């Protein structure tokens, strides 16, 4: 990556696929963005770039790379893969921006562990320019897709009611659906997950939660 490529990237601003960090003060705090990128559509973490788009670079890029790689090794499970670009910044006496480029992980969901050498942690996904904790439904969907698990879908009254509702209201969340068909949230969750895996509906992270929509490729009415 060249400096002009970096400037073009920074000009886009932070968003679904781009995150800026001025320095690596506390690498574990940055890992939320890392996990969110690999659990969603991938993205670039630019270290040495201010939130306002200024590009001062890092005086000690090797230190930043070491701290990030060590933190990812200790706290991201399964292990994440990435490409590192080091971009020299003109007229800064050797400063560089370090860009970690993450692809979507094939073994999603990836977890950010609470402590080193434990198996307990949280999964995150990317929502616009923020990272949010993945819901139970989102984790189940990611895991099933990663394992290429077949889905046995029972299409009954609850499923028909869901599609009829989405035909006029466009969106629904877990709590609303459970109330709509008068079932437990656990039962509603199973139906929503299975219909998502069958590509009948799709889930999209929203501010404050997750909404379900009719899949864009579904061209029928309930």
PyMOL commands that set and color helices and strands:
alter all, ss='L'
color gray80, all
select helices_A, chain A and resi 3-11+27-39+61-75+136-146+157-169+174-181+185-197
alter helices_A, ss='H'
color red, helices_A
select strands_A, chain A and resi 18-21+43-47+76-77+82-88+96-102+111-113+121-122+124-127+130-133+201-206+209-214
alter strands_A, ss='S'
color yellow, strands_A
deselect
rebuild
show_as cartoon
